[in-house]
Amino acid sequence: IPYPVTVGFISGIAVILRDVTDVRAVGAEFDAGAGNGAVAGSRFAVHNRVPHIADADCVVLPTFYREGTPRALLEAASMGKPVIATDSAGCRDVVEQGVTGFLVEPRSANDLANNMERMLQLPEERRRMMGLRAREKMVREYDEKIVIERRPKADRQS
């Protein structure tokens, strides 16, 4: 998923990995066997996210850039995955707190870790329902026809 691997993300993963063995940071060098939840790397991009999202129980995007609505979140929600994302303008448009996922305070490793742990502790059925609600939200609010209608008329004529 294209975003900088921030210190907050690394710290958040390190905190929860003490008790979890099956966590993957796609695109980053990740060594779960290191025993300390080590994640290395500074920037990465995964050009075909679909297989990684399909295998995920949840997608985490702790970005703090003002990047609009992140495509990775739209893709994850469209595929019926709950998400954990930064409480910022573009992410907030995709995530309904506690309904389709969780929003975390920008640059807060503790809040990220707490919400990752919270997601891990949810019963599988609850995570599945969050994913279904995320998918419903995408169909309801981001269907191609709806997005085209929202564009300014001048843009649609070009």
Secondary structure as the mmCIF struct_conf table of DSSP 4:
data_model
#
loop_
_struct_conf.conf_type_id
_struct_conf.id
_struct_conf.beg_label_comp_id
_struct_conf.beg_label_asym_id
_struct_conf.beg_label_seq_id
_struct_conf.end_label_comp_id
_struct_conf.end_label_asym_id
_struct_conf.end_label_seq_id
STRN STRN1 TYR A 3 PRO A 4
HELX_RH_AL_P HELX_RH_AL_P1 VAL A 7 ILE A 16
TURN_TY1_P TURN_TY1_P1 LEU A 17 ASP A 19
TURN_TY1_P TURN_TY1_P2 VAL A 26 GLY A 27
BEND BEND1 ALA A 28 ALA A 28
STRN STRN2 GLU A 29 ASP A 31
HELX_RH_3T_P HELX_RH_3T_P1 ALA A 32 ALA A 34
BEND BEND2 GLY A 35 ASN A 36
STRN STRN3 ALA A 38 ALA A 40
BEND BEND3 SER A 42 SER A 42
STRN STRN4 ARG A 43 PHE A 44
BEND BEND4 HIS A 47 HIS A 47
HELX_RH_AL_P HELX_RH_AL_P2 VAL A 50 ASP A 55
BEND BEND5 ASP A 57 ASP A 57
STRN STRN5 VAL A 59 LEU A 61
BEND BEND6 TYR A 65 TYR A 65
BEND BEND7 GLY A 68 THR A 69
HELX_RH_AL_P HELX_RH_AL_P3 ARG A 71 SER A 78
TURN_TY1_P TURN_TY1_P3 MET A 79 GLY A 80
STRN STRN6 VAL A 83 THR A 86
BEND BEND8 ASP A 87 SER A 88
HELX_RH_AL_P HELX_RH_AL_P4 ALA A 89 VAL A 94
STRN STRN7 GLN A 97 GLN A 97
TURN_TY1_P TURN_TY1_P4 GLY A 98 THR A 100
STRN STRN8 GLY A 101 VAL A 104
TURN_TY1_P TURN_TY1_P5 PRO A 106 ARG A 107
HELX_RH_AL_P HELX_RH_AL_P5 ALA A 109 GLN A 121
BEND BEND9 LEU A 122 LEU A 122
HELX_RH_AL_P HELX_RH_AL_P6 GLU A 124 TYR A 142
HELX_RH_AL_P HELX_RH_AL_P7 GLU A 144 ARG A 150
BEND BEND10 ARG A 151 ARG A 151
HELX_RH_AL_P HELX_RH_AL_P8 LYS A 153 ARG A 156
TURN_TY1_P TURN_TY1_P6 GLN A 157 GLN A 157
#
